[in-house]
Amino acid sequence: MDIDWFRPAVFFGSVLFALVGVAVFWLCFLIIDKLTPVQLWQEIVEKQNRALALVVAAMCLGISIIVAAAIHGG
C-alpha cells in the first residue's frame, strides 16, 4: 500500500490545488454570470427556472472537468 499522501508536502500540495481549482471555477462562473443577459442566481432561486438551472449545472460540470484536467495534467 502506497502511503505517499501522508507526507506533509503531498497533503498541502493537494489542498493548494483544490483551493486553486475552486477559485478558478468560481471565477469562470462569475464571468459567465456577467456575460449572460439575466442574473443567473436570481433567475434560478427566486423565479425557480429549472431549465436554466439544468443548463448552469451542465456548465458547472464542464468547467469542473476542464479545471480538474488542467490541474492533473499540469
C-alpha beads as a LAMMPS data file, in Angstrom:
LAMMPS data file: protein, C-alpha beads

74 atoms
73 bonds

1 atom types
1 bond types

-500.0 500.0 xlo xhi
-500.0 500.0 ylo yhi
-500.0 500.0 zlo zhi

Masses

1 110.0

Atoms # bond

1 1 1 0.000 0.000 0.000
2 1 1 1.360 3.361 -1.050
3 1 1 1.135 5.877 1.794
4 1 1 2.912 8.686 -0.020
5 1 1 -0.002 11.043 0.612
6 1 1 0.802 11.070 4.353
7 1 1 3.775 13.322 3.727
8 1 1 3.019 16.971 4.570
9 1 1 4.269 18.290 1.221
10 1 1 1.942 15.989 -0.710
11 1 1 -1.023 16.744 1.548
12 1 1 -0.615 20.520 1.444
13 1 1 0.041 20.401 -2.295
14 1 1 -3.275 18.619 -2.756
15 1 1 -5.070 21.164 -0.597
16 1 1 -3.472 24.021 -2.541
17 1 1 -4.514 22.537 -5.894
18 1 1 -8.055 22.016 -4.582
19 1 1 -8.265 25.660 -3.488
20 1 1 -6.896 26.869 -6.820
21 1 1 -9.416 24.685 -8.638
22 1 1 -12.329 26.076 -6.627
23 1 1 -11.112 29.649 -7.167
24 1 1 -10.814 29.148 -10.938
25 1 1 -14.252 27.526 -11.013
26 1 1 -15.891 30.460 -9.207
27 1 1 -14.073 32.972 -11.392
28 1 1 -15.397 31.218 -14.507
29 1 1 -18.895 31.119 -13.039
30 1 1 -18.814 34.842 -12.257
31 1 1 -17.574 35.658 -15.768
32 1 1 -20.340 33.595 -17.348
33 1 1 -22.872 35.192 -14.994
34 1 1 -21.765 38.647 -16.156
35 1 1 -21.909 37.632 -19.847
36 1 1 -25.495 36.390 -19.693
37 1 1 -28.356 38.885 -20.129
38 1 1 -30.095 37.766 -16.897
39 1 1 -28.867 37.359 -13.331
40 1 1 -28.396 33.594 -13.131
41 1 1 -28.692 33.208 -9.367
42 1 1 -31.817 35.367 -9.124
43 1 1 -33.442 33.589 -12.061
44 1 1 -32.746 30.143 -10.622
45 1 1 -33.501 30.783 -6.934
46 1 1 -36.274 33.367 -6.981
47 1 1 -38.068 32.515 -10.218
48 1 1 -37.464 28.739 -9.962
49 1 1 -36.296 28.448 -13.581
50 1 1 -35.500 24.727 -13.759
51 1 1 -34.379 24.774 -17.391
52 1 1 -31.782 27.439 -16.646
53 1 1 -30.718 25.547 -13.524
54 1 1 -30.082 22.449 -15.648
55 1 1 -28.024 24.447 -18.153
56 1 1 -25.998 26.049 -15.358
57 1 1 -25.444 22.632 -13.749
58 1 1 -24.117 21.249 -17.049
59 1 1 -21.891 24.312 -17.413
60 1 1 -20.568 23.819 -13.882
61 1 1 -19.729 20.181 -14.600
62 1 1 -17.959 21.180 -17.804
63 1 1 -15.885 23.865 -16.093
64 1 1 -15.052 21.466 -13.257
65 1 1 -13.841 18.789 -15.671
66 1 1 -11.690 21.326 -17.537
67 1 1 -10.167 22.681 -14.312
68 1 1 -9.503 19.156 -12.986
69 1 1 -7.856 18.126 -16.252
70 1 1 -5.712 21.258 -16.290
71 1 1 -4.552 20.729 -12.714
72 1 1 -3.993 16.992 -13.143
73 1 1 -2.148 17.423 -16.438
74 1 1 -0.039 20.318 -15.195

Bonds

1 1 1 2
2 1 2 3
3 1 3 4
4 1 4 5
5 1 5 6
6 1 6 7
7 1 7 8
8 1 8 9
9 1 9 10
10 1 10 11
11 1 11 12
12 1 12 13
13 1 13 14
14 1 14 15
15 1 15 16
16 1 16 17
17 1 17 18
18 1 18 19
19 1 19 20
20 1 20 21
21 1 21 22
22 1 22 23
23 1 23 24
24 1 24 25
25 1 25 26
26 1 26 27
27 1 27 28
28 1 28 29
29 1 29 30
30 1 30 31
31 1 31 32
32 1 32 33
33 1 33 34
34 1 34 35
35 1 35 36
36 1 36 37
37 1 37 38
38 1 38 39
39 1 39 40
40 1 40 41
41 1 41 42
42 1 42 43
43 1 43 44
44 1 44 45
45 1 45 46
46 1 46 47
47 1 47 48
48 1 48 49
49 1 49 50
50 1 50 51
51 1 51 52
52 1 52 53
53 1 53 54
54 1 54 55
55 1 55 56
56 1 56 57
57 1 57 58
58 1 58 59
59 1 59 60
60 1 60 61
61 1 61 62
62 1 62 63
63 1 63 64
64 1 64 65
65 1 65 66
66 1 66 67
67 1 67 68
68 1 68 69
69 1 69 70
70 1 70 71
71 1 71 72
72 1 72 73
73 1 73 74
